[in-house]
Structure formats: structure tokens, C-alpha cells
């Protein structure tokens, strides 16, 4: 074996434990994420989802003393919507990472032990080969399972986010129209005196 192949083999062997750790971390993350997902599902069925309720509460507080002009109120509402959406999207980013990283780590966890398994096969050591093959296949399964659950949950959560954003946008538009109508009513009242 030349020096280049030996270097690549050494690097692959150095990556073995971090890759296995990464696959286990992705699996653990998905177990926790499934719990959060089920909690969110329960809140949504009870019509008490915290992220939307929090936005509505902030919106209500803002309209107790809004800015003085229509344009400033419009700007404030757009800003609060975008900040709320940014926070919401950030809460989904960990699952998006697992969608890509889970299968990638699973594949790496497959290929690294396969190299060792093939090397032991050439030396006739079937016990080491079979142990490495088991590791190779199980890391693939765990990595792909983590990626698949992350994808399915992210798909549903993105759907929920779009629905929530529409609800919050509608609330802002309705409040803006109501504020404008009340201002025009106050103006007409003032002009009638």
C-alpha cells in the first residue's frame, strides 16, 4: 500500500467514532423532536398553539398604543411579522439539518467499516468482517431513519407554519383596516364640530 492510500485509510479510521457518535446524536435528536412534534400536535388540536398565541398577544399589546401614522403602523406590523417568522423558521432548522446529515452520516458509517471488513476478508478473518458488516448496515438504517422522520416532521411543520403565517398576516391586515376606519371616524367627528 502506498503512502497516499495509507493516509486515506488513517483518515477514514479517525472518522469512524465521530461518525458513529453523529449517527447516535441524530437518532437522539429525532427522539426528542418527535416528543416536541407530538406536543405541538396536541396544542394545535386544542387550538392553543403557543407561537400564534404569543404573536396575537404582542399584537394586542402593540395596538393599545400604536404608532401615530398609518405608514408607521404598517412598518411595525411588517417588522413584527418578519421577526416572528424568522424565529419560527429557526425552530425548524435543526430538523432540516438532520434531513441531510442523518443519511450522510449513515452512509459514512457504512463505508468506513466496509473498508475494514474487506481488509479482514482478504486476511481470512471472518469474525472481524461480520462485526464490521453489522456496524455498516445498522448505521445506514439509523441514519436513514433519522433523516426520514426529520423530513416527515419538517414537511408537516412547514405546512403548519404557512397556515400560521397566513393567520397572523390576516390579523395584521384586519387591525390595520380597523385602525384606519377608526381614525377616519374620529376625523369626521372632529370635522363635524
Buried (B, 14 or more C-beta within 10 A) or exposed (E): EEEEEEEEBEEBEEBBEEBBEBBBBBBEBBEEBBEBBEEBBEBBEEEEBEBBEEBEEEBEEBBEEBBEEEEEBBEBBEEBBEEBBEEBEEBBEBBBEBBEBBBBBBBBBBBBBBBBBEBBBEEEEEEBBEBBBEBBBBBBEBBBBBBBBBBBBBEEBBEBBEEBBEBBBEBBEEBBEEBEEEBEEEEEEEEEE
